[in-house]
Amino acid sequence: MIEQILVLGAITGAMYALLALGFTLIYGVAEVVNMAYGAISLLGTYMFIFFASFWAITQAGITVVPHSYIVLAIVLAAIVVGILGSIIYRFIIDPVVEDLLALLVVTIGVAIILQQSMAIGFGHYHRAVSIHISGSIALLGVRVITSQVIGAVVSLVLFAILWIFIAKTKTGGAMRATASDREAAMLMGIDTRKLSMLTMAISSSLAAVAGILTVASTTQIATPYIWTEPLIMSFAIVILGGLGSIKGSFIASFIFGYSEQVFITFMPGYTAYLRGAFALAVMVAVLVLRPRGLFGKHVELED
């Protein structure tokens, strides 16, 4: 039982870490609370379905996509959603970025528009999402579906790549400077608008990949109306970890991952109903008791 919680909690936490990374990144750099984040993540899943359908073949009555084309479909979905994210920032978010209430309203509006667009373009019914990797792997004596392990590993690799990008590159340095003091960054010659557009593109691409990996390795079903689930989870994680703190989001993701596995182990019949409620309860408790979360934004920038 303990081994199962340890293994599955780590896998769940790894995928949550990638999901929350995009949310905390755009807040840290541009101070944008993106309520459309869940819909953008779900759009990535539908873009994957769209691109994968071009290379789908039927074998023994089962429709599959060759593994090389699955990777290509994920990359294309991430690129398309990233471009869309930067466009959304430039023409919808940027004009109201200084007004928090207006920002919340317009991003919720964007989420609803994306939801209805997905419903019109792909239908209201359930769509199957699979990366067609069969089999299982034994970890600490626990059998884990191979696709879940791959999803967790890819999530951690992408998280590490972005962390290195922010810490070691010139653009990453500009992101850190902007997050620390936006006005000072502008005086240093940093084009904060273009930087925020780039950050939004990266954030949206991460959301897309996280959405694909999470859905494909868990429920394997997508509908246009489930965008609130990744939004609530990512929001709760970054609130617990500290808005703008990548380190905090990483730690908080595993806290949620292990907590969820405890629920699954001891309350298996109620997990689907309590997941969202638990995330919201943690978020409210943190806001009341420690509004900065585990790590405040300024702590992250000292690293």
Secondary structure, DSSP 8 states (H G I E B T S, - for coil): -HHHHHHHHHHHHHHHHHHHHHHHHHHHHH----TTHHHHHHHHHHHHHHHHGGG-EEETTEEE--HHHHHHHHHHHHHHHHHHHHHHIIIIIGGGTT-HHHHHHHHHHHHHHHHHHHHHHH-SS-EE-------EEEETTEEEEHHHHHHHHHHHHHHHHHHHHHHHSHHHHHHHHHHH-HHHHHHTT--HHHHHHHHHHHHHHHHHHHHHHHHHHTT-EE-TT-THHHHHHHHHHHHHH-TT-HHHHHHHHHHHHHHHHHHHHH-TTTHHHHHHHHHHHHHHHHHHH-TT-SS-HHHHHH-
